[in-house]
Amino acid sequence: MKKFLNQVDTLLDESLNGFAKAHSDIIQLNSQPHFVQRVQPKRNKVALISGGGSGHEPLHTGFVGVGMLDAACPGQVFTSPTPDQMLAAAQAVAGDAGVLFIVKNYAGDVMNFEIAAEMLDCPNMIVLVNDDVSLPKSHSTGRRGVAGTLIVEKIVGAAAENGADLATCKALGDRVNAATASMGVALNSCTVPALGKPTFTLSDTEMEMGVGIHGEHGRETLPLSSATEIVEHLANAIDAELQPKAGQTVLLHINGFGATPLMELYLIYELAEQFWQQRGITIVRSLVGNYTTSIDMAGCSITMTLMDEELLALWDAPLHTAALRWGC
C-alpha cells in the first residue's frame, strides 16, 4: 500500500486539522468529539447536519458553509460517526428553528442519527437519502444513499438559508430524494488504509457494476466494455427508475470515485447527455467531478434529478463551501 500518511490511527485527525486550516474562513473544527461547523452559525434558521464515514471527501465536510450544511460529523474511514458527535454538532449550531438531519441509508448511520435525534432537546427531523438504484426497492436494508446526497443537501440548504421552516425543509428533502436516482461502476476497488489492500480485485478485463461508495462489491461483475456501453447500462437503470418524459428538465451529475481523471468523467458526461437528449430530456444544470468519493477507487456514478422551477432556483441559490461555491 502506497499512501501519504504517518500512522493509520492519526490520518483522520491530521487530515481534519489540515482541512480546517485551509478553509478557516468557512468552517471551524471541534476535536472532541469530531465535527466541522460553519463559522458564525446562523441561529435563526433550520440547522442542517449530515455526516458519515470518512473516505468520501469532499462529502460531507466540504459542503459545510453558507447555503448548504451547518455542520458535518466525520467518522473513521467508512465508519459511521457516533451519536455524541451528532448531538454535539447539533447543540453547537441549532437555534429555535430546529435541526434537520440528512442521513444516507446505511444501518450504522441511521441508528446513530436516530439516537442523537432522540437525545436532542429541540425540534428535529430526518431526511433519509436512498438514491442508489443498483439495489431493488425490496432490498432487506433498503437502497443506499450515494451521490444524490449532495443534491439533497444543496437544495434543502438553500431553502433553509432562505428561512424555510423545519417541516418545509423535511418535505423538500424527501421530494428531492424521490426525484433523484444514481448508479455507479468501478474499474478497480479502493484501499482502506487500515486494511492495507484492495477490498476486492478485478482483472484488467473486468468491471464491477452497481457499486456503492464503501469499496464493496457491486451487483455483478461484467466484462469491461466501451464507455458508451457502460453509460447505457447505468443510464437505462436510472431512466427506468425516474421515467422522465420528453420535455422534462433535469440536473445531471457525473461523480468520480477518487481516482478517475476529469478527462474520463467529461467523456461520461458527453455520452450521458447524448443518451437523454435522444429521448427529449433537457439537461438544465450539470455537475462533474469528484464529490462523493470512495478513497482511491477508479470509477464513477451517474446521478439524475428531475427538476422544476422551484428546485432550479434553489440549486442556483448562492452558496460558499470548501467544495462548492457560486453566487457569493
GIMO-V622866 format. One record per residue. RES is the residue in one letter. PSI is psi as a letter, one per 20 degrees, with the letter a starting at -180 (999 if undefined). Layout:
RES_PSI ; RES_PSI
//
This chain:
M_p ; K_o ; K_q ; F_o ; L_q ; N_f ; Q_q ; V_h ; D_h ; T_i ; L_g ; L_g ; D_g ; E_h ; S_g ; L_h ; N_g ; G_g ; F_g ; A_h ; K_h ; A_h ; H_l ; S_i ; D_i ; I_g ; I_r ; Q_q ; L_p ; N_p ; S_h ; Q_n ; P_r ; H_p ; F_q ; V_p ; Q_q ; R_p ; V_p ; Q_m ; P_q ; K_o ; R_i ; N_k ; K_r ; V_p ; A_p ; L_p ; I_p ; S_a ; G_r ; G_a ; G_q ; S_r ; G_i ; H_j ; E_q ; P_i ; L_p ; H_i ; T_h ; G_i ; F_j ; V_p ; G_a ; V_p ; G_j ; M_d ; L_q ; D_h ; A_q ; A_q ; C_o ; P_p ; G_a ; Q_r ; V_p ; F_k ; T_p ; S_q ; P_r ; T_q ; P_h ; D_h ; Q_g ; M_g ; L_g ; A_g ; A_g ; A_g ; Q_h ; A_h ; V_i ; A_q ; G_b ; D_i ; A_i ; G_a ; V_p ; L_o ; F_p ; I_o ; V_p ; K_q ; N_n ; Y_q ; A_g ; G_g ; D_g ; V_g ; M_g ; N_h ; F_h ; E_h ; I_g ; A_g ; A_h ; E_h ; M_i ; L_p ; D_l ; C_r ; P_p ; N_q ; M_r ; I_p ; V_p ; L_p ; V_p ; N_m ; D_i ; D_o ; V_j ; S_i ; L_q ; P_q ; K_h ; S_j ; H_q ; S_h ; T_j ; G_r ; R_q ; R_q ; G_p ; V_c ; A_i ; G_i ; T_g ; L_g ; I_g ; V_g ; E_h ; K_g ; I_g ; V_h ; G_h ; A_g ; A_g ; A_g ; E_h ; N_i ; G_j ; A_q ; D_r ; L_g ; A_h ; T_g ; C_g ; K_g ; A_h ; L_g ; G_g ; D_h ; R_g ; V_g ; N_g ; A_h ; A_j ; T_p ; A_q ; S_q ; M_q ; G_r ; V_q ; A_q ; L_h ; N_r ; S_r ; C_r ; T_o ; V_p ; P_g ; A_h ; L_g ; G_j ; K_r ; P_q ; T_h ; F_r ; T_q ; L_q ; S_r ; D_i ; T_j ; E_q ; M_q ; E_o ; M_p ; G_k ; V_q ; G_b ; I_j ; H_k ; G_j ; E_r ; H_q ; G_b ; R_i ; E_q ; T_p ; L_q ; P_p ; L_p ; S_a ; S_r ; A_h ; T_g ; E_h ; I_g ; V_g ; E_h ; H_g ; L_g ; A_h ; N_h ; A_g ; I_g ; D_g ; A_h ; E_g ; L_h ; Q_l ; P_q ; K_q ; A_p ; G_i ; Q_p ; T_q ; V_r ; L_p ; L_p ; H_o ; I_o ; N_p ; G_q ; F_j ; G_h ; A_j ; T_p ; P_q ; L_h ; M_g ; E_h ; L_h ; Y_h ; L_g ; I_g ; Y_g ; E_g ; L_h ; A_h ; E_g ; Q_g ; F_g ; W_h ; Q_h ; Q_i ; R_j ; G_j ; I_p ; T_o ; I_o ; V_h ; R_q ; S_q ; L_p ; V_p ; G_a ; N_o ; Y_h ; T_n ; T_r ; S_m ; I_e ; D_k ; M_p ; A_p ; G_a ; C_r ; S_q ; I_p ; T_p ; M_p ; T_p ; L_p ; M_q ; D_a ; E_h ; E_g ; L_h ; L_g ; A_h ; L_h ; W_h ; D_i ; A_q ; P_q ; L_q ; H_n ; T_r ; A_h ; A_h ; L_p ; R_p ; W_q ; G_j ; C_999
//
